[in-house]
Amino acid sequence: MTTARRLRDEGMDLAADAEGPVFAAAAYMAIKQVAMRKPEVHVDDVLTCCTIRPHHFNAWGQVWMRAIRDGLIVHSGRVRQCVSDPAKHAHQYPIYRSLIYRDTTAWLAALIDPK
């Protein structure tokens, strides 16, 4: 691991630890909920689900990294502006592909019209 990556990860760990386990759990569950119901996950979707906001924005980094390590999401290679939080100044955030999304459309249709 390069020095830059190590320092980045250490900084994210410090920020996440400063927020405590309640934020980390709520933020992780928000990412997981979005990933279960949508094929792509963006920060705007997650902020809608997570009502807890950290004091330091870097606390989010550790949560996103955990979701990647746990196999919930993977970076799609694309980005999109954040529009749900004016404090983010329309920053370009990654769009992640959900690895746990299940399209339930056919299943629900079969329940409604079992033929």
Secondary structure, DSSP 4 states (H G I P E B T S, - for coil): --HHHHHHHHHHHHHHHHH-HHHHHHHHHHHHHHHHH-SEE-HHHHHHH-----SSTTHHHHHHHHHHHTTSEEEEEEEEE--S-GGGTT-EEEEEEESS----HHHHHHHH---
